[in-house]
Amino acid sequence: MKDIVEKYFITKDVPTRYYSNILIRLDGNPTPEDSLIVQGLVDTLNPLIATWDVYIIKEKTANLILEINKPNGELFGKTRLGNRKEQEIVQSKVVVSIPPDASFKERKKILYFYLLKALILYNPNKELEAKLPGSVFSVKEPSYVTFNPVDFQLLAGLYSSKYDDDLKAPVNPIKSVAKNRQIFILAAVLSNVVSTLFLLWMFLIGVFKKHNYIFREYFKQGLIVLVAFIIGIVLSVFVPMVYTISDFAANPIHVFTPIIGLAIGSLTLGIFTIIILFFSEGQILKDNTSLSLHVVFPFLTTTIIPASLLFILIEFVSAKMSVKFLTGEGSRLMITVVSITMSIAFYRAFLIFLSRKSESIINQKDVELARMSEMHRKAELQSLRAKINPHFLYNSLNSIASLASIDPKKTEQMALSLSDFFKYSINREQKQTNPLSDELKAVETYLEIEKVRFGERLTYSLECPEELKSVQIPQLLIQPLVENAVKHGVSKLLEGGEVRIVVSELEFKKISIRVYDNGPGFPDGPMSGFGIRNTHERLQLIYENKASINWQNDPEKYIEIVLPKHLA
């Protein structure tokens, strides 16, 4: 009878029949002819249904009720109640409408049609209609019935003990996945929940990190997602199979063999999918900053690409496994696969959204911290610059005081030069940088002030290429170096003091500012002086490790600042 099931009843569920005596009751308004017709059918069925007896009863509980021409009943016959689970009581109530003027043959067709159909609960299909034309199990209306002998052959086969043995025999385990809708729904929900919880656990322990589309890290994270997918697929198949296959404990091989094959197939397909996703997403998203694109595009690729590859694989394998995955018993499995894929795609898009949002918040905080750091740095620079002017003012006023009683004219000249110097500084109070040309003018003003004090004991010169005069440098950066050269160099000489400022361009887009003097050499290095120390601190604040101060005593004494040609 397995041939009958496979050949004629190819549906999601195999046919279900009664597992008890069949008690038929005629309700409504049956005629004597109706009772006679039904009794004749019962007499025909009893020898065919060897396991159980078929009776017509007039009272008490029946498990097959024919309501014939019930007042206000439906126009056509209809099964009202049915339970399709094997080994349980199957009950059917059929409403039958027979025209009053129907002939005996017509009445027999109608009762034959509904009675025989009520003995087997199954899902009609077009394939059955094509194979059994005129059979009561393939036609849709009583008028099409031809009293085909195959009807009774099918009933005899389905009510035989061999049919039960066929059902207990090993079946295609993939087909058994779809046998029970409630178990299928439970398995689908369970597989999605477990997959999601697994991914959430991986996220919480820090497995998912920013991969920047580096293949090794991307592939590693992709394998974790693939494991979650395989867990979901295995659960969605394993739970219904264990529930459906009655001899699971005795023959577990029927469950684990296809599951292992399914897992291996999913792993192979998944690795191929990860590689495709890496190249497709990397091309679009690697250098893109759009949040919406980073969320939507991975969601689409995670659903469309695996689904397409899975469809191709299933089409290739379905013929060998004799399973219609996309229709019939395999459709539920496909729905589960798609639902797990969609869950993973949604979860992945959600994690990307959270990651990108977190990065945005962190970047915003970094900008705020950088802004605060910049404000703090500017405040420190203002403080250091404020220390320069009073220090210089102190020295200059002492010089003016020493000249006041000796040479009033030089005193006046020095006071005017001092006024020009501070006018330059005050007018640029809010600026942190100046063109090199302006700084050299300020240095020249300072040297003019000192030349009034030292007279012929001091000569100076400034050398700067024309193309470097527009380079921006920190305000009053050179003046402390020149002041140091005068104070600790020229002032120690009785005559012939000389100060030279030489600006030149170096490689790697850097410039050199050297201050030469012919005074005594640096004893312990120039960093011990306030002016040089102040300059070093300003360079660290502005340029960090991109600028430096160097000095030497032989063959010529100089102190040098090397800094980038362009401020960052």
C-alpha positions as CSV (number, residue, x, y, z in Angstrom):
1,M,0.0,0.0,0.0
2,K,3.0,2.3,0.2
3,D,2.7,2.4,-3.6
4,I,-0.8,3.7,-3.3
5,V,0.2,6.4,-0.9
6,E,3.1,7.5,-3.0
7,K,1.3,7.3,-6.3
8,Y,-2.2,8.6,-5.6
9,F,-2.0,10.6,-2.4
10,I,1.0,12.8,-2.9
11,T,0.3,15.6,-0.4
12,K,1.8,17.3,2.6
13,D,0.0,14.8,4.8
14,V,-0.6,11.1,4.1
15,P,-4.3,10.1,4.2
16,T,-5.9,9.5,7.6
17,R,-8.5,6.9,8.1
18,Y,-10.7,5.6,11.0
19,Y,-9.0,3.5,13.7
20,S,-12.2,2.2,15.2
21,N,-15.5,0.7,14.1
22,I,-17.3,3.1,11.7
23,L,-20.8,4.0,13.1
24,I,-22.9,5.8,10.5
25,R,-26.0,7.7,11.4
26,L,-28.4,9.3,8.9
27,D,-29.8,12.6,10.2
28,G,-32.0,15.3,8.7
29,N,-34.7,14.0,6.3
30,P,-33.4,10.8,4.7
31,T,-35.8,8.8,2.5
32,P,-36.2,5.1,2.6
33,E,-34.3,5.0,-0.7
34,D,-31.4,6.8,1.0
35,S,-31.3,4.3,3.8
36,L,-31.3,1.4,1.3
37,I,-28.5,3.0,-0.7
38,V,-26.3,3.6,2.3
39,Q,-27.0,0.0,3.6
40,G,-25.9,-1.4,0.2
41,L,-22.7,0.6,0.4
42,V,-22.1,-0.6,4.0
43,D,-22.5,-4.2,2.8
44,T,-19.9,-3.5,0.1
45,L,-17.5,-1.9,2.5
46,N,-17.5,-4.4,5.3
47,P,-15.5,-7.1,3.4
48,L,-13.0,-4.5,2.3
49,I,-12.4,-2.9,5.7
50,A,-11.0,-6.0,7.3
51,T,-9.8,-4.5,10.5
52,W,-13.0,-2.7,11.6
53,D,-16.7,-3.1,11.1
54,V,-19.1,-0.7,9.5
55,Y,-22.6,-0.2,10.9
56,I,-25.7,2.0,10.4
57,I,-27.1,3.1,13.6
58,K,-30.3,5.1,14.3
59,E,-29.5,6.5,17.7
60,K,-26.6,7.1,20.1
61,T,-23.1,8.4,19.3
62,A,-21.9,8.0,15.7
63,N,-18.6,9.0,14.3
64,L,-19.8,9.5,10.8
65,I,-23.0,11.5,10.4
66,L,-24.8,12.2,7.1
67,E,-27.2,15.1,7.5
68,I,-29.5,14.6,4.4
69,N,-31.7,17.5,3.3
70,K,-31.6,19.1,6.7
71,P,-34.0,22.1,6.9
72,N,-32.1,25.3,6.2
73,G,-29.1,23.3,5.4
74,E,-26.4,24.1,2.9
75,L,-27.0,23.5,-0.8
76,F,-24.0,21.3,-1.2
77,G,-22.5,18.6,1.0
78,K,-19.7,19.7,3.3
79,T,-17.5,17.9,5.9
80,R,-18.0,19.8,9.2
81,L,-15.6,18.1,11.6
82,G,-12.5,16.0,11.2
83,N,-9.5,15.0,13.2
84,R,-6.6,13.8,11.1
85,K,-4.2,12.4,13.7
86,E,-3.5,8.8,13.5
87,Q,-4.5,6.4,16.3
88,E,-7.2,8.9,17.5
89,I,-10.9,8.9,16.9
90,V,-11.8,10.5,13.5
91,Q,-15.2,12.1,13.4
92,S,-16.9,13.5,10.3
93,K,-20.2,15.3,9.9
94,V,-21.3,15.7,6.3
95,V,-24.2,17.9,5.1
96,V,-25.8,16.4,2.0
97,S,-28.3,18.1,-0.2
98,I,-30.3,15.9,-2.6
99,P,-32.8,17.4,-5.0
100,P,-36.3,16.1,-4.3
101,D,-36.8,15.0,-7.9
102,A,-33.4,13.2,-8.1
103,S,-33.6,9.7,-9.6
104,F,-32.4,6.6,-7.7
105,K,-29.1,6.6,-9.6
106,E,-28.5,10.3,-8.9
107,R,-29.2,9.8,-5.2
108,K,-26.8,6.9,-5.2
109,K,-24.1,9.0,-6.8
110,I,-24.5,11.7,-4.2
111,L,-24.5,9.4,-1.2
112,Y,-21.7,7.3,-2.7
113,F,-19.6,10.5,-3.2
114,Y,-19.9,11.9,0.3
115,L,-19.8,8.6,2.2
116,L,-16.7,7.3,0.6
117,K,-14.9,10.6,0.9
118,A,-15.8,10.8,4.6
119,L,-13.9,7.5,5.2
120,I,-10.6,9.0,4.2
121,L,-9.4,12.4,5.3
122,Y,-6.8,13.8,2.9
123,N,-5.7,16.9,1.0
124,P,-6.9,16.8,-2.7
125,N,-4.3,17.8,-5.3
126,K,-4.1,18.3,-9.1
127,E,-1.7,15.4,-9.5
128,L,-4.3,13.0,-8.0
129,E,-7.0,14.4,-10.4
130,A,-4.8,13.6,-13.4
131,K,-4.0,10.1,-12.2
132,L,-7.5,9.0,-11.2
133,P,-10.1,10.6,-13.5
134,G,-13.6,9.8,-12.4
135,S,-12.6,8.5,-9.0
136,V,-14.5,9.7,-6.0
137,F,-11.2,10.8,-4.5
138,S,-10.3,13.1,-7.4
139,V,-13.5,14.7,-8.6
140,K,-15.0,17.7,-6.9
141,E,-18.8,17.2,-7.6
142,P,-21.0,14.1,-7.3
143,S,-22.1,14.5,-10.9
144,Y,-18.6,13.5,-12.1
145,V,-18.5,10.2,-10.2
146,T,-18.1,7.1,-12.4
147,F,-18.2,4.4,-9.7
148,N,-14.5,3.7,-10.5
149,P,-13.4,0.2,-9.0
150,V,-10.2,1.9,-7.9
151,D,-12.2,3.7,-5.2
152,F,-12.8,0.4,-3.4
153,Q,-9.2,-0.8,-4.0
154,L,-7.9,2.4,-2.4
155,L,-10.2,1.9,0.6
156,A,-9.2,-1.7,1.0
157,G,-5.5,-0.8,0.8
158,L,-5.7,2.2,3.2
159,Y,-7.7,0.1,5.8
160,S,-5.3,-2.9,5.6
161,S,-2.7,-3.7,8.3
162,K,0.0,-3.4,5.6
163,Y,-0.8,0.3,5.3
164,D,0.0,0.8,9.0
165,D,3.2,-1.2,8.5
166,D,4.1,1.1,5.6
167,L,3.6,4.1,7.7
168,K,5.9,2.7,10.5
169,A,8.6,1.9,8.0
170,P,11.5,4.3,7.7
171,V,10.5,7.3,5.7
172,N,12.3,10.2,4.1
173,P,13.2,12.2,7.3
174,I,13.1,15.5,5.5
175,K,9.5,14.8,4.5
176,S,8.6,14.2,8.1
177,V,9.6,17.7,9.1
178,A,6.3,19.1,7.7
179,K,3.9,16.5,9.2
180,N,2.6,18.6,12.1
181,R,1.9,22.2,11.8
182,Q,2.1,23.0,15.6
183,I,5.5,21.2,16.0
184,F,6.7,23.0,12.8
185,I,5.8,26.4,14.3
186,L,7.3,25.5,17.6
187,A,10.5,24.4,15.9
188,A,10.7,27.5,13.7
189,V,10.3,29.8,16.8
190,L,12.8,27.8,18.8
191,S,15.4,27.9,16.0
192,N,15.0,31.6,15.6
193,V,15.2,32.3,19.3
194,V,18.3,30.1,19.9
195,S,20.1,31.6,16.8
196,T,19.4,35.1,18.1
197,L,20.5,34.3,21.6
198,F,23.7,32.7,20.3
199,L,24.5,35.9,18.3
200,L,23.6,38.1,21.3
201,W,26.0,36.1,23.5
202,M,28.8,36.4,20.9
203,F,28.2,40.2,20.8
204,L,28.3,40.5,24.6
205,I,31.6,38.7,24.9
206,G,33.1,41.0,22.3
207,V,33.4,38.7,19.3
208,F,31.9,41.2,16.9
209,K,34.4,44.0,16.5
210,K,34.9,46.7,13.8
211,H,36.5,44.7,11.0
212,N,37.1,47.6,8.5
213,Y,36.6,45.0,5.8
214,I,39.8,43.2,6.5
215,F,39.2,39.7,5.2
216,R,40.6,37.8,8.1
217,E,38.5,39.6,10.7
218,Y,35.4,39.7,8.4
219,F,35.6,36.0,7.7
220,K,36.0,35.1,11.4
221,Q,32.9,37.1,12.3
222,G,31.1,35.6,9.3
223,L,31.8,32.1,10.5
224,I,30.2,33.0,13.9
225,V,27.0,34.1,12.1
226,L,27.1,31.0,10.0
227,V,27.3,28.8,13.1
228,A,24.1,30.6,14.4
229,F,22.4,29.9,11.1
230,I,23.4,26.2,11.1
231,I,22.2,25.9,14.7
232,G,18.8,27.3,13.7
233,I,18.5,25.0,10.6
234,V,19.4,21.9,12.6
235,L,16.9,22.7,15.3
236,S,14.2,23.5,12.8
237,V,14.6,20.0,11.3
238,F,15.6,18.0,14.4
239,V,12.6,18.8,16.6
240,P,9.9,17.8,14.1
241,M,11.8,14.7,13.0
242,V,12.1,13.4,16.6
243,Y,8.5,14.1,17.2
244,T,7.3,12.6,13.9
245,I,9.5,9.5,13.5
246,S,8.0,6.9,15.8
247,D,11.1,4.6,15.9
248,F,13.6,7.4,16.5
249,A,15.0,5.7,19.6
250,A,15.6,2.5,17.7
251,N,16.8,4.1,14.5
252,P,18.4,7.4,15.3
253,I,20.5,7.1,12.1
254,H,17.4,8.2,10.1
255,V,17.5,11.5,11.9
256,F,21.2,12.2,12.3
257,T,22.4,11.2,8.8
258,P,20.3,13.9,7.0
259,I,21.0,16.5,9.7
260,I,24.8,16.0,9.4
261,G,24.4,16.3,5.6
262,L,22.3,19.4,6.0
263,A,24.9,21.0,8.4
264,I,27.8,20.2,6.0
265,G,25.9,21.5,3.1
266,S,25.0,24.7,5.0
267,L,28.6,25.2,6.1
268,T,29.9,24.8,2.5
269,L,27.2,27.2,1.2
270,G,27.8,29.6,4.0
271,I,31.5,29.9,3.5
272,F,30.9,30.7,-0.2
273,T,28.3,33.2,0.9
274,I,30.7,35.0,3.3
275,I,33.3,35.4,0.5
276,I,30.6,36.9,-1.8
277,L,29.3,39.2,0.9
278,F,32.9,40.4,1.7
279,F,33.6,41.5,-1.8
280,S,30.2,42.9,-2.6
281,E,29.9,44.9,0.7
282,G,33.6,45.9,0.7
283,Q,33.3,47.5,-2.7
284,I,30.2,49.6,-1.6
285,L,30.8,50.3,2.1
286,K,34.5,50.4,2.8
287,D,35.0,54.1,2.2
288,N,31.3,55.2,2.6
289,T,30.2,57.1,5.7
290,S,26.4,56.9,5.2
291,L,24.7,55.3,8.2
292,S,21.6,54.3,6.3
293,L,23.6,52.6,3.6
294,H,25.7,50.7,6.2
295,V,22.5,49.4,7.7
296,V,20.3,48.8,4.6
297,F,22.9,47.3,2.3
298,P,24.1,44.5,4.6
299,F,20.5,43.7,5.4
300,L,19.7,43.2,1.7
301,T,22.9,41.3,1.0
302,T,22.4,39.0,4.0
303,T,18.9,38.1,2.8
304,I,19.1,38.1,-1.0
305,I,22.6,36.5,-1.6
306,P,22.1,33.5,0.8
307,A,18.5,33.0,-0.4
308,S,19.6,32.9,-4.1
309,L,22.5,30.5,-3.4
310,L,20.2,28.3,-1.3
311,F,17.5,28.2,-4.0
312,I,20.1,27.0,-6.6
313,L,21.4,24.4,-4.2
314,I,17.9,23.1,-3.4
315,E,17.0,22.9,-7.0
316,F,20.1,20.8,-7.6
317,V,19.6,18.5,-4.6
318,S,15.8,18.1,-4.5
319,A,15.7,15.7,-7.4
320,K,18.2,13.4,-5.7
321,M,16.4,13.4,-2.4
322,S,12.9,13.1,-4.0
323,V,11.7,16.0,-2.0
324,K,9.8,19.0,-3.3
325,F,11.4,21.7,-1.2
326,L,9.7,24.6,-2.7
327,T,6.3,23.0,-2.7
328,G,4.6,20.3,-0.8
329,E,6.4,18.8,2.3
330,G,9.6,20.9,1.8
331,S,7.9,24.3,1.8
332,R,7.7,24.5,5.5
333,L,11.4,23.8,5.8
334,M,12.0,26.6,3.2
335,I,9.9,29.0,5.3
336,T,12.0,28.2,8.3
337,V,15.2,28.7,6.4
338,V,14.0,32.1,5.1
339,S,12.8,33.2,8.5
340,I,16.2,32.3,10.1
341,T,18.0,34.2,7.4
342,M,15.7,37.2,7.8
343,S,16.3,37.1,11.6
344,I,20.0,37.0,11.2
345,A,19.9,39.8,8.6
346,F,17.8,42.0,10.9
347,Y,20.0,41.2,13.9
348,R,23.1,42.0,11.8
349,A,21.7,45.3,10.6
350,F,20.6,46.2,14.1
351,L,24.2,45.5,15.5
352,I,25.7,47.6,12.7
353,F,23.3,50.4,13.5
354,L,24.2,50.3,17.2
355,S,27.9,50.1,16.4
356,R,27.7,53.1,14.0
357,K,25.7,55.1,16.5
358,S,28.2,54.3,19.2
359,E,31.0,55.4,17.0
360,S,29.2,58.6,16.2
361,I,28.6,59.4,19.8
362,I,32.3,58.6,20.6
363,N,33.5,60.7,17.7
364,Q,31.3,63.6,18.9
365,K,32.8,63.2,22.4
366,D,36.3,63.2,20.9
367,V,35.5,66.4,19.0
368,E,34.3,68.0,22.2
369,L,37.3,66.8,24.1
370,A,39.6,68.0,21.3
371,R,37.8,71.4,21.4
372,M,38.3,71.6,25.1
373,S,41.9,70.5,24.7
374,E,42.4,73.2,22.1
375,M,40.9,75.9,24.3
376,H,43.2,74.7,27.1
377,R,46.2,74.7,24.8
378,K,45.4,78.3,23.6
379,A,45.0,79.4,27.3
380,E,48.5,77.9,28.0
381,L,49.9,79.6,24.9
382,Q,48.4,82.9,26.0
383,S,49.9,82.5,29.4
384,L,53.4,81.7,28.0
385,R,53.2,84.6,25.6
386,A,52.1,86.9,28.4
387,K,55.3,85.9,30.2
388,I,57.4,87.0,27.3
389,N,56.3,90.6,27.2
390,P,56.8,91.5,30.9
391,H,60.2,89.8,30.8
392,F,61.3,91.8,27.8
393,L,59.7,94.9,29.2
394,Y,61.6,94.5,32.4
395,N,65.0,94.3,30.6
396,S,64.2,97.2,28.3
397,L,63.1,99.5,31.1
398,N,66.3,98.8,32.9
399,S,68.2,99.7,29.8
400,I,66.2,102.9,29.4
401,A,66.8,103.8,33.0
402,S,70.6,103.2,32.6
403,L,70.7,105.5,29.6
404,A,68.5,108.3,31.0
405,S,71.3,110.1,32.8
406,I,73.9,109.4,30.1
407,D,72.3,110.0,26.7
408,P,68.7,111.5,26.7
409,K,68.5,111.3,22.9
410,K,69.2,107.5,22.9
411,T,66.8,107.2,25.8
412,E,64.0,108.8,23.7
413,Q,64.8,106.6,20.6
414,M,64.8,103.5,22.7
415,A,61.4,104.4,24.3
416,L,59.9,105.0,20.9
417,S,61.2,101.7,19.5
418,L,59.8,100.0,22.6
419,S,56.5,101.6,21.9
420,D,56.5,100.3,18.4
421,F,57.4,96.8,19.6
422,F,54.5,96.6,22.0
423,K,52.1,98.1,19.5
424,Y,52.9,95.2,17.2
425,S,52.3,92.7,20.0
426,I,49.1,94.3,21.3
427,N,47.5,94.6,17.8
428,R,47.9,90.9,17.4
429,E,46.6,89.9,20.8
430,Q,44.0,87.4,19.4
431,K,46.3,85.8,16.8
432,Q,48.4,82.8,17.6
433,T,50.4,82.9,14.4
434,N,52.0,85.5,12.1
435,P,53.7,85.5,8.8
436,L,57.5,85.0,9.1
437,S,58.0,88.5,7.6
438,D,56.1,90.2,10.5
439,E,58.0,88.2,13.1
440,L,61.3,89.2,11.5
441,K,60.2,92.9,11.7
442,A,59.4,92.5,15.4
443,V,62.9,90.9,15.9
444,E,64.4,93.8,14.0
445,T,62.6,96.3,16.2
446,Y,63.8,94.5,19.3
447,L,67.4,94.6,18.0
448,E,67.1,98.3,17.2
449,I,66.2,98.8,20.9
450,E,69.2,96.8,22.0
451,K,71.5,98.6,19.5
452,V,70.6,101.9,21.2
453,R,71.8,100.4,24.5
454,F,74.9,98.7,23.1
455,G,75.8,101.1,20.4
456,E,78.8,99.9,18.3
457,R,79.2,96.8,20.4
458,L,76.2,95.2,18.6
459,T,75.6,94.5,14.9
460,Y,73.0,92.3,13.4
461,S,71.7,90.8,10.1
462,L,68.5,89.0,9.0
463,E,68.5,86.5,6.1
464,C,65.3,84.9,4.8
465,P,64.3,83.7,1.3
466,E,61.5,85.7,-0.2
467,E,59.3,82.6,-0.7
468,L,59.4,81.7,3.0
469,K,58.3,85.1,4.3
470,S,54.6,84.1,4.0
471,V,55.1,81.0,6.2
472,Q,53.0,81.1,9.3
473,I,54.8,80.6,12.6
474,P,53.8,81.2,16.3
475,Q,53.8,84.8,17.4
476,L,56.9,86.0,19.1
477,L,58.7,82.7,18.6
478,I,62.1,84.1,17.4
479,Q,62.3,87.0,19.8
480,P,63.2,85.0,22.9
481,L,66.1,83.3,21.0
482,V,67.4,86.7,19.9
483,E,67.0,88.1,23.4
484,N,69.0,85.1,24.8
485,A,71.8,85.8,22.2
486,V,72.0,89.4,23.3
487,K,71.8,88.9,27.0
488,H,74.1,85.9,27.3
489,G,76.3,86.5,24.2
490,V,76.8,90.0,23.0
491,S,76.5,91.6,26.5
492,K,79.6,89.6,27.6
493,L,81.8,91.2,24.9
494,L,83.5,94.5,25.1
495,E,83.2,95.0,21.4
496,G,82.4,93.3,18.1
497,G,79.2,91.6,19.2
498,E,77.2,90.1,16.3
499,V,73.8,88.5,16.0
500,R,72.6,86.8,12.8
501,I,69.2,85.4,12.0
502,V,69.2,82.9,9.2
503,V,66.0,81.2,7.8
504,S,66.2,78.3,5.4
505,E,64.1,75.6,4.0
506,L,64.9,71.9,4.8
507,E,63.7,68.7,3.2
508,F,60.4,67.0,4.2
509,K,58.7,70.4,4.1
510,K,60.4,71.9,7.2
511,I,62.1,75.2,7.8
512,S,65.1,76.1,10.0
513,I,65.4,79.3,12.0
514,R,68.9,79.8,13.4
515,V,70.1,82.6,15.7
516,Y,73.9,83.0,15.6
517,D,76.0,85.0,18.1
518,N,79.7,85.3,18.7
519,G,79.5,85.4,22.5
520,P,80.6,82.8,25.0
521,G,79.4,79.2,24.3
522,F,76.4,77.6,26.1
523,P,77.8,76.2,29.4
524,D,75.0,73.7,30.2
525,G,72.8,74.1,27.1
526,P,70.5,77.0,26.5
527,M,67.4,75.3,27.9
528,S,68.3,76.6,31.4
529,G,67.2,80.1,30.4
530,F,63.6,81.2,30.8
531,G,63.2,82.5,27.2
532,I,64.4,79.2,25.6
533,R,62.5,77.1,28.0
534,N,59.4,79.1,27.2
535,T,59.9,78.7,23.5
536,H,60.4,74.9,23.9
537,E,57.1,74.6,25.8
538,R,55.2,76.6,23.1
539,L,56.6,74.3,20.4
540,Q,55.5,71.2,22.3
541,L,52.0,72.6,22.7
542,I,51.6,73.7,19.1
543,Y,53.6,71.0,17.2
544,E,53.9,68.2,19.7
545,N,56.9,66.1,18.5
546,K,57.0,67.6,15.0
547,A,59.3,70.5,16.0
548,S,62.6,70.6,17.8
549,I,65.3,73.0,19.3
550,N,69.0,72.3,18.6
551,W,72.1,74.2,19.5
552,Q,75.9,74.0,19.1
553,N,79.0,76.0,20.2
554,D,81.5,74.8,17.5
555,P,82.5,75.7,14.8
556,E,79.9,78.4,15.1
557,K,77.6,79.1,18.1
558,Y,73.9,79.0,17.2
559,I,70.5,77.9,18.5
560,E,68.1,76.5,15.9
561,I,64.4,75.9,15.7
562,V,63.2,73.3,13.2
563,L,59.4,73.2,12.6
564,P,57.0,72.1,9.8
565,K,56.5,74.5,7.0
566,H,52.7,74.3,7.4
567,L,50.7,74.1,10.6
568,A,48.5,71.0,10.9
